[in-house]
Amino acid sequence: MAVFASLAEAIRDNLKDGDLVAFEGFTHLIPFAAVHEAIRQRRRDLWLVRMTPDLIYDQLIGMGCVRKLTFSWGGNPGVGSLHRLRDAVENNWPRPLEIDEHSHAALANAYEAGAAGLPFAMLRGYRGAQLKEVNPNIKEITCPFTGEKLAAVPAIRADCAVIHAQKADRKGNVLIEGILGVQKEAVLGAKRAIVTVEEIVPDFGAISPNACILPSWTVSAVVEVPGGAHPSYAHGYYKRDNAYYKAWEDIGRERDVFLKWMDENVMRKGPEVFQRHAGRAA
Amino acid sequence: MSGYTPNEIMTIAAARELTSDDVCFVGIGLPSAACNVARLSHAPDITLIYESGTIATKPNVLPLSIGDGELCETALVTVSVPEMFRYWLQGGRINKGFLSAAQLDRFANINTTVIGSYDRPKVKLPGAGGAPEIATSCGEILIVMAQSKRSFVDKLDFVTSLGHGKGGDDRQRQGVTTKGPTKVITDLCVMEPDPETKELTVTALHPGVTPEQVAHATGWSLKFAADLDETEPPRAAELKVLRDLHHRTNEAHQPKAAQ
């Protein structure tokens, strides 16, 4: 059963140095507050996985928390580069970063295979694509029935999955609405899972019988962090802060500007700073 | 003066490739602008699909990211990302894919991975995203991108997504049964693959553009069709749709007032 915890407790008890960790969110419900807490607790040697590593992975990489990154698209959406990711790949700063690079289709399948308890995922993918030449984790298998050649990639079974959602109820069941990404698969494939939520409610009220719900017993810890996905958005609560993403271009570009910003806005702050971004969208 | 910019004719020419019957997988940036101009003008019933899982979405402003809330709020339905790639894309439900690229070669192969070598990159680009499987699973592919010697190169630094491979029947030999790139629309011209060799050939020039200009913006010895067409200039109504869309988008993405 999920325990209700503070963010500091949830990270302390469920995220260890060296873990394979998926902070997921496909441009929506990105767990910014949880990542900032992991940085404050100075987690090291993490193996990060995510389809769309964006600002939070730029921040973790630039702060030296990461040894390896599994990903399929690493940019600042609609803006450009992740300069901390690039600095690590191109210049080994602040430390060398091993990369395990895939396509979206491959990682989406890999998460689903992880949730399904399978060792690998298969897809009709990577045909004519050079990633399979540079990434030994992309193999070819033959369909035993038709002989068709298909791509295979290892399943993703994280030590810890961290996601943000709209609501938990009093028992710790979690409700996710809007763009769902791969959060359900990431949690169900992981050994431990932390969910930050906009609010804890007595019950979910009238929702579709097909709603995306993670039962309490699939989650390790639930933390109420209103605004915890800012500057990404929470469907039904607040909009994406596109100006922040644009501003990150200049913050992330230079090492000293980045470090100063992180010191002022993350290291010296706590999850309460997200509160001012919370609220229901008009 | 022509009354429109090279970027505008590129976007509008790209939009004209789409119809209300299309089910189109939309890349972010230029493809997204072209697809929504089509939807807001001559193709109101087009089904636009973004990889964040939104099906039949009708955004009022262009999304900055592939998963802006606008896409979900205006969609017929939003599915999970594994379902999007497995059932809808791999399942063969999408007849057109609209992509852009950092680098393109003469066979319309796409690089979005790296400039320089993979192991010692000069510039690490964002990477593949959905493109490798969009490029092979959609019925056909349209590519829209600004043309320059830096982007239209003799040899890609990395083949992220398959176009026509080494040309001829290379796609089929790699086990791919879809058509691949059928048109490349740039700010100067329109190119189509030669029916046999699959090498990109200029088939239409935008008004006022010379073959020399196009050749100069290309990193290989570019072929031109014998009977070159001229792209129809943007109509006033098309320009209005595009400019209104960009205006609404800029308004929506303005920084909020200082808090």
Chai-1 contact restraints between the chains, C-beta under 6 A:
chainA,res_idxA,chainB,res_idxB,connection_type,confidence,min_distance_angstrom,max_distance_angstrom,comment,restraint_id
A,F26,B,S52,contact,1.0,0.0,6.0,A-B,restraint_1
A,F26,B,G67,contact,1.0,0.0,6.0,A-B,restraint_2
A,F26,B,V81,contact,1.0,0.0,6.0,A-B,restraint_3
A,T27,B,S65,contact,1.0,0.0,6.0,A-B,restraint_4
A,T27,B,I66,contact,1.0,0.0,6.0,A-B,restraint_5
A,T27,B,G67,contact,1.0,0.0,6.0,A-B,restraint_6
A,H28,B,G67,contact,1.0,0.0,6.0,A-B,restraint_7
A,S72,B,A128,contact,1.0,0.0,6.0,A-B,restraint_8
A,W73,B,P126,contact,1.0,0.0,6.0,A-B,restraint_9
A,W73,B,G127,contact,1.0,0.0,6.0,A-B,restraint_10
A,W73,B,G129,contact,1.0,0.0,6.0,A-B,restraint_11
A,G74,B,P126,contact,1.0,0.0,6.0,A-B,restraint_12
A,G74,B,G127,contact,1.0,0.0,6.0,A-B,restraint_13
A,G75,B,P126,contact,1.0,0.0,6.0,A-B,restraint_14
A,P77,B,S65,contact,1.0,0.0,6.0,A-B,restraint_15
A,G78,B,L64,contact,1.0,0.0,6.0,A-B,restraint_16
A,G78,B,S65,contact,1.0,0.0,6.0,A-B,restraint_17
A,R86,B,K124,contact,1.0,0.0,6.0,A-B,restraint_18
A,V89,B,K124,contact,1.0,0.0,6.0,A-B,restraint_19
A,E90,B,P121,contact,1.0,0.0,6.0,A-B,restraint_20
A,E90,B,K124,contact,1.0,0.0,6.0,A-B,restraint_21
A,E101,B,G127,contact,1.0,0.0,6.0,A-B,restraint_22
A,S103,B,A128,contact,1.0,0.0,6.0,A-B,restraint_23
A,S103,B,P132,contact,1.0,0.0,6.0,A-B,restraint_24
A,S103,B,E133,contact,1.0,0.0,6.0,A-B,restraint_25
A,H104,B,G129,contact,1.0,0.0,6.0,A-B,restraint_26
A,H104,B,G130,contact,1.0,0.0,6.0,A-B,restraint_27
A,A105,B,F85,contact,1.0,0.0,6.0,A-B,restraint_28
A,A105,B,E133,contact,1.0,0.0,6.0,A-B,restraint_29
A,A108,B,V81,contact,1.0,0.0,6.0,A-B,restraint_30
A,A108,B,P82,contact,1.0,0.0,6.0,A-B,restraint_31
A,A108,B,F85,contact,1.0,0.0,6.0,A-B,restraint_32
A,E112,B,P82,contact,1.0,0.0,6.0,A-B,restraint_33
A,R124,B,Q90,contact,1.0,0.0,6.0,A-B,restraint_34
A,G125,B,E133,contact,1.0,0.0,6.0,A-B,restraint_35
A,Y126,B,P132,contact,1.0,0.0,6.0,A-B,restraint_36
A,R127,B,T136,contact,1.0,0.0,6.0,A-B,restraint_37
A,R127,B,Q174,contact,1.0,0.0,6.0,A-B,restraint_38
A,R127,B,G175,contact,1.0,0.0,6.0,A-B,restraint_39
A,R127,B,V176,contact,1.0,0.0,6.0,A-B,restraint_40
A,G128,B,L162,contact,1.0,0.0,6.0,A-B,restraint_41
A,G128,B,G165,contact,1.0,0.0,6.0,A-B,restraint_42
A,G128,B,Q174,contact,1.0,0.0,6.0,A-B,restraint_43
A,A129,B,P132,contact,1.0,0.0,6.0,A-B,restraint_44
A,Q130,B,F158,contact,1.0,0.0,6.0,A-B,restraint_45
A,Q130,B,V159,contact,1.0,0.0,6.0,A-B,restraint_46
A,V134,B,Y118,contact,1.0,0.0,6.0,A-B,restraint_47
A,G178,B,C72,contact,1.0,0.0,6.0,A-B,restraint_48
A,I179,B,S52,contact,1.0,0.0,6.0,A-B,restraint_49
A,I179,B,G53,contact,1.0,0.0,6.0,A-B,restraint_50
A,I179,B,G67,contact,1.0,0.0,6.0,A-B,restraint_51
A,I179,B,C72,contact,1.0,0.0,6.0,A-B,restraint_52
A,I179,B,T78,contact,1.0,0.0,6.0,A-B,restraint_53
A,L180,B,S80,contact,1.0,0.0,6.0,A-B,restraint_54
A,G181,B,V81,contact,1.0,0.0,6.0,A-B,restraint_55
A,V182,B,V81,contact,1.0,0.0,6.0,A-B,restraint_56
A,Y233,B,G69,contact,1.0,0.0,6.0,A-B,restraint_57
A,H235,B,G69,contact,1.0,0.0,6.0,A-B,restraint_58
A,R240,B,D68,contact,1.0,0.0,6.0,A-B,restraint_59
A,N242,B,L64,contact,1.0,0.0,6.0,A-B,restraint_60
A,N242,B,H253,contact,1.0,0.0,6.0,A-B,restraint_61
A,A243,B,P255,contact,1.0,0.0,6.0,A-B,restraint_62
